[in-house]
């Protein structure tokens, strides 16, 4: 999916019951984040769970989304503390034009157009000061390469960083 979960239940000495609880909490956190109102393809959220502390990472285009993410995670059973390190991207008409042009360039590509039909498209487009970062998970390396090349062809983009991960790799 789109979220990085680095839970501490990977410890081989961990109690199986606590491992199951940690997995359940991780799934709940992931679900709450992807169903946030106004969460879009131009936002990227990630989290890490360590002993009841959830650290939120990523970039969002709306300041309210940053607070909403923290608020919904605080309500989850088992979460003792939330550390919010989500960055709010600066307001910029220039960046907005690049966001929409990059979206069109990527999701109009043959083979990638099917991804735009998903409720939550897997390729996240993060634009900050004219620099584009692609985040998310794709099915294969070909999809990652096509998305990267399409983003590189968008005019007025200063640089493109490809952080796309291939599923099961």
C-alpha positions in Angstrom: 0.0 0.0 0.0 1.1 3.6 0.5 2.2 3.5 4.0 5.4 2.5 5.7 4.9 0.6 8.8 7.9 -0.3 10.9 6.3 -1.9 13.9 8.4 -3.3 16.8 6.5 -6.6 16.7 9.2 -7.9 14.4 11.0 -8.8 17.6 11.3 -12.6 17.8 10.9 -12.5 21.6 7.6 -10.7 21.3 4.5 -12.3 22.8 2.2 -13.6 20.0 -0.8 -11.9 21.5 1.0 -8.5 21.5 2.2 -9.2 17.9 -1.4 -9.7 16.9 -2.5 -6.5 18.6 0.3 -4.6 17.0 -0.7 -5.9 13.6 -4.3 -5.0 14.2 -3.3 -1.5 15.3 -1.1 -1.0 12.2 -4.0 -2.0 9.9 -6.4 0.3 11.8 -3.9 3.2 11.4 -3.4 2.6 7.7 -7.2 2.4 7.2 -7.8 5.7 9.1 -5.1 7.5 7.1 -6.3 6.5 3.6 -9.9 7.3 4.4 -9.2 10.9 5.7 -11.4 13.5 4.0 -9.5 15.5 1.4 -6.6 13.0 1.2 -5.6 13.2 -2.4 -3.1 11.9 -4.9 -1.0 15.0 -4.1 -0.5 14.0 -0.5 1.8 11.4 1.0 1.4 9.9 4.4 3.6 7.3 6.2 3.9 6.1 9.8 6.0 4.2 12.1 4.8 2.3 15.2 7.1 1.8 18.2 5.8 0.6 21.6 2.5 2.6 21.5 4.0 5.7 19.9 3.0 6.4 16.3 5.2 8.8 14.3 3.5 10.3 11.3 5.6 11.4 8.3 4.9 12.7 4.8 3.7 15.8 3.0 0.2 17.3 2.6 -1.2 20.2 0.6 -3.7 21.2 3.2 -2.9 22.2 6.8 -6.1 20.7 8.0 -5.1 17.3 6.8 -2.0 17.3 9.0 -4.2 17.9 12.1 -6.9 15.5 11.0 -4.3 12.7 10.6 -3.0 13.3 14.1 -6.6 13.5 15.6 -7.8 10.2 14.1 -4.7 8.3 15.1 -4.9 9.6 18.7 -8.4 7.9 19.0 -7.1 4.4 18.1 -6.9 1.9 20.9 -3.4 1.2 22.0 -1.9 4.5 20.7 -0.3 6.2 23.7 1.4 9.1 21.8 1.4 10.6 18.3 4.4 12.4 17.0 3.3 14.5 14.0 6.2 15.1 11.6 3.9 15.7 8.5 5.1 18.6 6.4 2.6 21.1 5.0 3.6 22.0 1.5 3.7 25.7 0.7 0.8 27.3 -1.2 1.9 28.0 -4.8 0.0 28.4 -8.0 3.2 27.4 -9.8 3.3 24.1 -7.9 -0.4 23.5 -8.4 0.0 23.8 -12.2 2.9 21.3 -12.0 0.8 18.9 -9.9 -2.1 18.8 -12.4 0.2 18.6 -15.4 2.2 15.8 -13.8 -1.0 13.9 -12.9 -2.3 14.2 -16.5 1.1 13.1 -17.8 1.4 10.0 -15.6 -2.2 8.8 -15.5 -2.7 9.2 -19.3 0.1 6.8 -20.0 -1.0 3.5 -21.5 -0.8 0.9 -18.7 -0.9 3.6 -16.0 -4.3 4.9 -17.0 -6.0 2.0 -15.2 -4.5 3.2 -11.9 -6.3 6.5 -12.1 -9.6 4.7 -11.8 -8.8 3.5 -8.3 -10.3 5.3 -5.3 -6.8 5.9 -4.0 -4.4 6.0 -6.9 -1.1 4.3 -5.9 1.3 6.9 -7.4 1.5 10.0 -5.1 2.7 13.2 -6.7 4.4 15.6 -4.3 5.5 19.0 -5.6 7.5 21.4 -3.6 9.0 24.5 -5.2 8.9 23.0 -8.7 10.5 19.7 -7.6 8.5 16.6 -8.1 8.7 13.5 -5.9 6.9 10.3 -6.9 5.8 8.2 -3.9 3.9 4.9 -3.6 3.8 1.3 -4.7 3.4 0.1 -8.3 3.0 -3.4 -9.7 6.3 -3.6 -11.6 9.4 -1.7 -12.5 8.0 -0.8 -15.9 5.2 1.2 -14.3 7.7 3.0 -12.1 9.9 3.8 -15.1 6.9 5.0 -17.2 5.7 7.3 -14.4 9.2 8.7 -13.9 9.7 9.4 -17.6 6.2 11.0 -17.9 6.9 13.3 -14.9 10.3 14.3 -16.4 8.5 15.5 -19.6 6.3 18.0 -17.7 7.4 21.6 -18.4 8.6 23.9 -15.6 9.7 20.9 -13.4 13.1 21.4 -12.0 13.7 17.9 -10.9 12.0 14.5 -10.5 12.8 12.1 -7.7 11.4 8.6 -8.1 10.7 7.0 -4.7 8.2 4.5 -6.2 8.5 1.0 -4.8 7.7 -2.2 -6.7 5.2 -4.4 -5.0 6.7 -7.4 -3.2 10.3 -6.0 -3.6 
